[in-house]
Amino acid sequence: NTYLFDKFFGNPIVKIDKYEYSNIDIPKFTESFEYSSKQPELSDFSDWLLKYIESEKFSMLSTKFIDIYKRLKTESDTKVRGHLIDLADQLQNEA
């Protein structure tokens, strides 16, 4: 879910016009997400996660990932869709 980091860090959740392949990928799903960077027991994790998502590598990978899912929203050719999904999977493995 591309919206969980915003929820975790208390940022506004802005819907992205992209293909969302399941109900856990939609912004509404974050309403049931109970973890927060403000929880004292998650402070070390929060610090690490913030540094990671602000890194150049993660920024590049997440931009590519979201661009792929924006294309998937309108792409109807099954061969192209399969290729895009393979690319997205590769990006997730790189992260």
MDTraj code that builds the backbone (N, CA, C; nanometers):
import mdtraj as md
import numpy as np

residues = "ASN THR TYR LEU PHE ASP LYS PHE PHE GLY ASN PRO ILE VAL LYS ILE ASP LYS TYR GLU TYR SER ASN ILE ASP ILE PRO LYS PHE THR GLU SER PHE GLU TYR SER SER LYS GLN PRO GLU LEU SER ASP PHE SER ASP TRP LEU LEU LYS TYR ILE GLU SER GLU LYS PHE SER MET LEU SER THR LYS PHE ILE ASP ILE TYR LYS ARG LEU LYS THR GLU SER ASP THR LYS VAL ARG GLY HIS LEU ILE ASP LEU ALA ASP GLN LEU GLN ASN GLU ALA".split()
xyz = np.array([
    [0.0855, -0.1179, 0.0000],
    [0.0000, 0.0000, 0.0000],
    [0.0898, 0.1238, 0.0000],
    [0.0774, 0.2029, -0.1055],
    [0.1643, 0.3207, -0.1209],
    [0.1271, 0.4345, -0.0254],
    [0.0202, 0.4172, 0.0507],
    [-0.0252, 0.5227, 0.1408],
    [0.0169, 0.5000, 0.2861],
    [0.0738, 0.3848, 0.3173],
    [0.1050, 0.3517, 0.4564],
    [0.2121, 0.4406, 0.5179],
    [0.3120, 0.4790, 0.4394],
    [0.4170, 0.5638, 0.4963],
    [0.3599, 0.6984, 0.5393],
    [0.2720, 0.7560, 0.4573],
    [0.2102, 0.8830, 0.4963],
    [0.1287, 0.8654, 0.6238],
    [0.0539, 0.7576, 0.6320],
    [-0.0256, 0.7315, 0.7521],
    [0.0668, 0.7163, 0.8730],
    [0.1724, 0.6393, 0.8575],
    [0.2656, 0.6128, 0.9666],
    [0.3290, 0.7408, 1.0199],
    [0.3629, 0.8320, 0.9281],
    [0.4299, 0.9558, 0.9685],
    [0.3332, 1.0720, 0.9924],
    [0.2036, 1.0454, 0.9862],
    [0.1047, 1.1489, 1.0157],
    [0.0876, 1.2521, 0.9063],
    [0.1256, 1.2176, 0.7846],
    [0.1098, 1.3090, 0.6717],
    [-0.0278, 1.2908, 0.6084],
    [-0.0767, 1.3934, 0.5402],
    [-0.2058, 1.3775, 0.4709],
    [-0.1954, 1.2676, 0.3648],
    [-0.3019, 1.1944, 0.3501],
    [-0.3056, 1.0891, 0.2488],
    [-0.3735, 1.1450, 0.1252],
    [-0.2969, 1.1509, 0.0181],
    [-0.3454, 1.2055, -0.1078],
    [-0.3580, 1.0901, -0.2065],
    [-0.4797, 1.0689, -0.2547],
    [-0.5050, 0.9595, -0.3491],
    [-0.4251, 0.9808, -0.4765],
    [-0.3629, 0.8737, -0.5215],
    [-0.2867, 0.8747, -0.6464],
    [-0.3733, 0.8076, -0.7522],
    [-0.3836, 0.8697, -0.8664],
    [-0.4642, 0.8145, -0.9761],
    [-0.3849, 0.7030, -1.0428],
    [-0.3974, 0.5814, -0.9854],
    [-0.3210, 0.4672, -1.0342],
    [-0.4030, 0.3408, -1.0173],
    [-0.3556, 0.2347, -1.0780],
    [-0.4183, 0.1038, -1.0646],
    [-0.3942, 0.0521, -0.9236],
    [-0.5012, 0.0120, -0.8572],
    [-0.4907, -0.0462, -0.7231],
    [-0.5553, -0.1830, -0.7300],
    [-0.4725, -0.2858, -0.7247],
    [-0.5168, -0.4202, -0.7560],
    [-0.5891, -0.4934, -0.6443],
    [-0.5989, -0.4359, -0.5266],
    [-0.6755, -0.5009, -0.4200],
    [-0.7254, -0.3953, -0.3217],
    [-0.8172, -0.4372, -0.2354],
    [-0.8732, -0.3413, -0.1395],
    [-0.7725, -0.2999, -0.0329],
    [-0.6629, -0.3711, -0.0182],
    [-0.5622, -0.3267, 0.0788],
    [-0.4692, -0.2212, 0.0200],
    [-0.4831, -0.1918, -0.1077],
    [-0.3992, -0.0913, -0.1733],
    [-0.4640, 0.0459, -0.1817],
    [-0.5841, 0.0589, -0.1317],
    [-0.6565, 0.1856, -0.1423],
    [-0.6333, 0.2714, -0.0176],
    [-0.6495, 0.4017, -0.0283],
    [-0.6282, 0.4889, 0.0870],
    [-0.7140, 0.4523, 0.2088],
    [-0.8357, 0.4086, 0.1861],
    [-0.9254, 0.3764, 0.2973],
    [-0.8678, 0.2677, 0.3877],
    [-0.7871, 0.1784, 0.3325],
    [-0.7268, 0.0712, 0.4117],
    [-0.6429, 0.1270, 0.5257],
    [-0.5850, 0.2440, 0.5075],
    [-0.4979, 0.3003, 0.6110],
    [-0.5744, 0.3351, 0.7389],
    [-0.7069, 0.3445, 0.7300],
    [-0.7864, 0.3740, 0.8493],
    [-0.7708, 0.2656, 0.9551],
    [-0.7422, 0.1441, 0.9139],
    [-0.7260, 0.0346, 1.0096],
    [-0.5797, 0.0133, 1.0492],
    [-0.4911, 0.0933, 0.9945],
    [-0.3481, 0.0841, 1.0267],
    [-0.3233, 0.1591, 1.1564],
    [-0.2788, 0.0896, 1.2584],
    [-0.2712, 0.1471, 1.3928],
    [-0.1321, 0.1920, 1.4356],
    [-0.0322, 0.1710, 1.3529],
    [0.1036, 0.2066, 1.3927],
    [0.1344, 0.3508, 1.3551],
    [0.2214, 0.4123, 1.4355],
    [0.2551, 0.5523, 1.4131],
    [0.3996, 0.5784, 1.4532],
    [0.4613, 0.6698, 1.3831],
    [0.5988, 0.7081, 1.4170],
    [0.6055, 0.7762, 1.5535],
    [0.4920, 0.8159, 1.6057],
    [0.4881, 0.8816, 1.7362],
    [0.4882, 0.7827, 1.8530],
    [0.4743, 0.6547, 1.8244],
    [0.4772, 0.5539, 1.9302],
    [0.6213, 0.5387, 1.9798],
    [0.6442, 0.5592, 2.1087],
    [0.7814, 0.5532, 2.1621],
    [0.8538, 0.4227, 2.1305],
    [0.7817, 0.3115, 2.1347],
    [0.8468, 0.1829, 2.1100],
    [0.8872, 0.1642, 1.9631],
    [0.8426, 0.2536, 1.8759],
    [0.8783, 0.2468, 1.7343],
    [0.9744, 0.3574, 1.6927],
    [1.0306, 0.4268, 1.7896],
    [1.1151, 0.5432, 1.7566],
    [1.2386, 0.5041, 1.6750],
    [1.3080, 0.3961, 1.7120],
    [1.4259, 0.3545, 1.6351],
    [1.3861, 0.3148, 1.4927],
    [1.2786, 0.2378, 1.4818],
    [1.2299, 0.1977, 1.3502],
    [1.1886, 0.3198, 1.2686],
    [1.1203, 0.4141, 1.3323],
    [1.0748, 0.5352, 1.2637],
    [1.1922, 0.6148, 1.2088],
    [1.2969, 0.6285, 1.2888],
    [1.4164, 0.7005, 1.2435],
    [1.4791, 0.6304, 1.1229],
    [1.4927, 0.4980, 1.1329],
    [1.5505, 0.4215, 1.0230],
    [1.4645, 0.4332, 0.8968],
    [1.3325, 0.4161, 0.9127],
    [1.2425, 0.4201, 0.7982],
    [1.2444, 0.5567, 0.7300],
    [1.2433, 0.6618, 0.8094],
    [1.2465, 0.7961, 0.7509],
    [1.3727, 0.8168, 0.6690],
    [1.4874, 0.7744, 0.7220],
    [1.6126, 0.7875, 0.6467],
    [1.6065, 0.7063, 0.5183],
    [1.5481, 0.5880, 0.5275],
    [1.5402, 0.5016, 0.4102],
    [1.4495, 0.5614, 0.3024],
    [1.3302, 0.6057, 0.3390],
    [1.2382, 0.6571, 0.2369],
    [1.2816, 0.7928, 0.1823],
    [1.3708, 0.8602, 0.2526],
    [1.4245, 0.9862, 0.2019],
    [1.5513, 0.9648, 0.1185],
    [1.5964, 0.8400, 0.1093],
    [1.7181, 0.8120, 0.0326],
    [1.6917, 0.8278, -0.1174],
    [1.7969, 0.8561, -0.1891],
    [1.7869, 0.8725, -0.3342],
    [1.7397, 0.7432, -0.4004],
    [1.7911, 0.6299, -0.3542],
    [1.7540, 0.5011, -0.4131],
    [1.6043, 0.4751, -0.3966],
    [1.5530, 0.4908, -0.2760],
    [1.4111, 0.4640, -0.2531],
    [1.3247, 0.5618, -0.3314],
    [1.3638, 0.6859, -0.3343],
    [1.2879, 0.7868, -0.4080],
    [1.2784, 0.7498, -0.5559],
    [1.3903, 0.7069, -0.6142],
    [1.3915, 0.6675, -0.7543],
    [1.3032, 0.5446, -0.7766],
    [1.3183, 0.4429, -0.6918],
    [1.2403, 0.3200, -0.7070],
    [1.0908, 0.3454, -0.6893],
    [1.0545, 0.4246, -0.5891],
    [0.9122, 0.4480, -0.5652],
    [0.8498, 0.5325, -0.6760],
    [0.9243, 0.6257, -0.7312],
    [0.8737, 0.7049, -0.8439],
    [0.8467, 0.6147, -0.9639],
    [0.9406, 0.5260, -0.9940],
    [0.9218, 0.4321, -1.1046],
    [0.8027, 0.3401, -1.0779],
    [0.7908, 0.2910, -0.9544],
    [0.6823, 0.2006, -0.9177],
    [0.5462, 0.2676, -0.9375],
    [0.5330, 0.3889, -0.8890],
    [0.4057, 0.4615, -0.9030],
    [0.3776, 0.4921, -1.0496],
    [0.4795, 0.5274, -1.1256],
    [0.4597, 0.5514, -1.2696],
    [0.4082, 0.4257, -1.3402],
    [0.4611, 0.3111, -1.3029],
    [0.4151, 0.1853, -1.3621],
    [0.2680, 0.1627, -1.3299],
    [0.2287, 0.1868, -1.2057],
    [0.0894, 0.1636, -1.1672],
    [-0.0054, 0.2687, -1.2251],
    [0.0456, 0.3846, -1.2560],
    [-0.0356, 0.4822, -1.3291],
    [-0.0604, 0.4325, -1.4707],
    [0.0404, 0.3748, -1.5322],
    [0.0239, 0.3195, -1.6676],
    [-0.0701, 0.1996, -1.6668],
    [-0.0608, 0.1176, -1.5620],
    [-0.1466, -0.0006, -1.5533],
    [-0.2948, 0.0356, -1.5452],
    [-0.3246, 0.1526, -1.4936],
    [-0.4649, 0.1930, -1.4807],
    [-0.5327, 0.2035, -1.6169],
    [-0.4583, 0.2410, -1.7191],
    [-0.5193, 0.2621, -1.8501],
    [-0.4750, 0.1612, -1.9559],
    [-0.3750, 0.0817, -1.9253],
    [-0.3242, -0.0136, -2.0245],
    [-0.4170, -0.1349, -2.0360],
    [-0.4571, -0.1675, -2.1578],
    [-0.5474, -0.2811, -2.1774],
    [-0.4791, -0.4006, -2.2442],
    [-0.3651, -0.3782, -2.3048],
    [-0.2928, -0.4871, -2.3708],
    [-0.2343, -0.5812, -2.2644],
    [-0.2759, -0.7064, -2.2644],
    [-0.2345, -0.7996, -2.1593],
    [-0.0835, -0.8274, -2.1607],
    [-0.0242, -0.8259, -2.2770],
    [0.1203, -0.8477, -2.2852],
    [0.1966, -0.7312, -2.2208],
    [0.1542, -0.6116, -2.2510],
    [0.2169, -0.4922, -2.1927],
    [0.1924, -0.4902, -2.0416],
    [0.0693, -0.5221, -1.9996],
    [0.0378, -0.5261, -1.8560],
    [0.1279, -0.6254, -1.7831],
    [0.1456, -0.7427, -1.8431],
    [0.2329, -0.8439, -1.7825],
    [0.3747, -0.7939, -1.7677],
    [0.4232, -0.7259, -1.8695],
    [0.5585, -0.6693, -1.8642],
    [0.5681, -0.5629, -1.7546],
    [0.4688, -0.4767, -1.7460],
    [0.4694, -0.3720, -1.6421],
    [0.4664, -0.4320, -1.5019],
    [0.3873, -0.5350, -1.4831],
    [0.3803, -0.6006, -1.3516],
    [0.5142, -0.6657, -1.3177],
    [0.5781, -0.7269, -1.4177],
    [0.7116, -0.7833, -1.3949],
    [0.8106, -0.6748, -1.3534],
    [0.8040, -0.5593, -1.4190],
    [0.8924, -0.4475, -1.3830],
    [0.8668, -0.4008, -1.2405],
    [0.7397, -0.3902, -1.2023],
    [0.7045, -0.3482, -1.0666],
    [0.7561, -0.4487, -0.9644],
    [0.7445, -0.5775, -0.9947],
    [0.7973, -0.6806, -0.9044],
    [0.9484, -0.6681, -0.8879],
    [1.0181, -0.6405, -0.9969],
    [1.1620, -0.6221, -0.9902],
    [1.1997, -0.5032, -0.9013],
    [1.1225, -0.3953, -0.9142],
    [1.1484, -0.2776, -0.8311],
    [1.1275, -0.3091, -0.6837],
    [1.0230, -0.3848, -0.6521],
    [0.9980, -0.4211, -0.5125],
    [1.1126, -0.5057, -0.4586],
    [1.1688, -0.5925, -0.5399],
    [1.2811, -0.6754, -0.4957],
    [1.4072, -0.5930, -0.4760],
    [1.4218, -0.4845, -0.5504],
    [1.5383, -0.3971, -0.5349],
    [1.5313, -0.3146, -0.4080],
    [1.4099, -0.2798, -0.3686],
    [1.3933, -0.1965, -0.2490],
    [1.4350, -0.2749, -0.1297],
])
top = md.Topology()
chain = top.add_chain()
for i, resn in enumerate(residues, 1):
    res = top.add_residue(resn, chain, resSeq=i)
    for name in ("N", "CA", "C"):
        top.add_atom(name, md.element.get_by_symbol(name[0]), res)
traj = md.Trajectory(xyz[None], top)
